[in-house]
Amino acid sequence: VLTLECMNQLYREVEYAVRGPVPEKSNEIAKELAAGVEKPFDRIINANLGDCHRLGQVPISFIRQVTSIVQYPELLKSTLFPVDAKRKAKSILESFPGQSMGSQSDDLGQGSYEIRKTVANYIETRDGGVPSNPNDIYLTNGASSAIRIMLTTLACEFSIDDKILPTGIMIPVPQYPLYSATLTEIGVKPVPYYLDESNNWKLNISELENALNDVEGKCVPRAICVINPGNPTGQVLTRSNIEDIIRFSHKHNLFILSDEVYQYNIYGEDSQFHSMKKVLMEMGEPYNQMELASFQSASKCYMGECGQ
């Protein structure tokens, strides 16, 4: 019934480099090393994933304590856990129907309101007081799930001058392959724009304009993906650069998808993270009325829980 010929052909075209032939070969060599096969080296360093804990980053004990108690509330009686972890776990449990994490949320698929309220407080503090509404926040199984949901939601076809045109989504090059892989999977046309390597991987507005011109009549561009800090390039966009991106997006009526999962991984002396939301809101009208989805995750930064 299911063969390569009769499966969804879009799936056959999907490429996901971080889990491609090079990582597969790496895993094969690692197994050989574990089995005692002699090599001119004694270990493999995996650089294809942002897997913090694999490289020795220690998990935050408070996060592990709270999640352990929430999963098994009997631990509230244990003397092994500190009072602050118990207090936080108890408040989370009380927000669930039946005070159980196994119950279904009443929050229309957005996730626990109690947790979203905490997230909103964090965003508001991060952005220097720019208001954040818990009802605008969705909790998902990692940022990748949220990005896939948004890309799929934006995907549709348009009938223009007797031609059927797909949605186009602007994506940076280089980029994390989640974007190109997902667009291939859902039949959306990638609209690549190239970052300027000679200028610390800056995003040039002239390049964005050229990218749109190249796909005129081939698709209907509907959104632009911005990865800040960059993955895999590591650049941090200046506030001025972000303002330019916002003006460009407004000019071309583009939905902004802002991937900000590495916002705490900033090491350059003169680099500073500015959230797309903060800049957009502080620019005032008409920019503060634009459509924006930002993505953050517990998988990276100081948490690094990407395997959870």
Salt bridges, closest charged atoms under 4 A:
GLU28 OE2 - LYS25 NZ 3.19
GLU32 OE1 - LYS39 NZ 2.62
ASP51 OD2 - ARG54 NE 3.14
GLU74 OE1 - LYS77 NZ 3.08
GLU94 OE2 - LYS90 NZ 2.59
ASP107 OD1 - ARG116 NH2 3.51
GLU114 OE1 - LYS117 NZ 3.96
ASP127 OD1 - ARG126 NE 2.88
GLU209 OE2 - LYS251 NZ 2.98
GLU209 OE1 - HIS252 NE2 3.07
GLU243 OE2 - ARG239 NE 3.08
GLU243 OE1 - ARG247 NH2 3.78
ASP244 OD1 - ARG247 NH1 3.39
GLU260 OE1 - ARG126 NH1 3.88
GLU282 OE1 - ARG239 NH1 2.88
GLU282 OE2 - LYS278 NZ 2.97
GLU305 OE2 - ARG64 NE 3.00
